[in-house]
Amino acid sequence: MLVEFLEPAHIEYQEAIEFYNLQSEGLGDKFIIEVDRTISIIKKYPESFCEYTSHTRKAVVSIFPYNIIYALHKNYIEVIAIAHQHRKPNFWLNR
């Protein structure tokens, strides 16, 4: 199934990668690997993650304090937010 990122979600993803790369060499790459792994699971089993709102689901990224908030559509999965678990909860609700 196709996965599409909303522009704000893509920006959040890039900012998190940059943040982790500044913390430690290669840490951003580890973040990418874990997000990719989580997205692969979402693609295989899109309905396996818990409902977060009436139109979204939440997948927790292993090792890192991030959630992937996504919506299921007929032909694709829409990533709405790459959301840090401890900052500004539900900031993405208006997307």
N, C-alpha and C positions, 0 to 999 in steps of 0.2 A: 504494500500500500504506500502511496506517495505521502511524504511528510513535507509540509510547508510551514515556514516560520513567519509570523507577523514581523514586520520591521522592528518594532520595539523589543520583541523577544530575541531577534538576531543581535541587536545592539547589546542587550543584557548579556548574552552569551559571549560576545566578543570582549566586553568589559571584564567579565569574570576571568576569561582566559588571560587577558593582560594583567589583571590583578595577581593571579597565581604565578605568572611568569616573573613578576617583580618580587614575589616572596621567595622563590627558589627556582633555580634553573631546572626546567623540565616539568615543573608542577603544572603549568598550563597544559602541557601535552597529556598529563595524567587526567586532568579535568576533561579534556576532549574525549579521551578514551572512555571515561565513565559515562559521559553524556551520550556518546555514540552507542555504548552498550545498552543504556536505558532506552534510547530511541529504537534500537533493534528489537527489544522486548515489546515495546509499545506496538511496533509494526506487526509483530507476530500475534500478539494477544491484546489488541486494542481495548477490549472491554474488561480486562483482568484487573486493572487498577481501580481504586475506589473513586466513586463519584465525589467531586469536591463542591461543585455547585450544580444547579439543575442542568447545565449545559456543558460542564467541564469535568475532567478527571485529573487526578494528581498522581504522578510517578516520582518517587524519591530517588535521587541520584546517590549511588553508593559512594562512601568515603567522604564526599563533600556535602556541605549543608545547603543543598539546592533541591528544589522541586521543579519538575517539568509539568506545567499546566497546559493541558491540551483539550481540544474538542474533536469529536468524531463527526465526520461528514460522510456522505454516501461513498465518495470515491477517494477521499484523502483524510489525513490527520493534520489538524492545524495546531501548531505550537503557539500558544498565546503568551506564555511567559516562561522565562528561566528565572525562577524566583528564589532568592536567598531565604532560608527558613526563619531567620531572626531579624530581618529588616523589613520595615513597612509592609506588614501583612495585608494581603488583598489589594495592593496598589494597582493591580492589573484589571480589576473588575469592570472598568469602563471600556475595555477593549472589545 
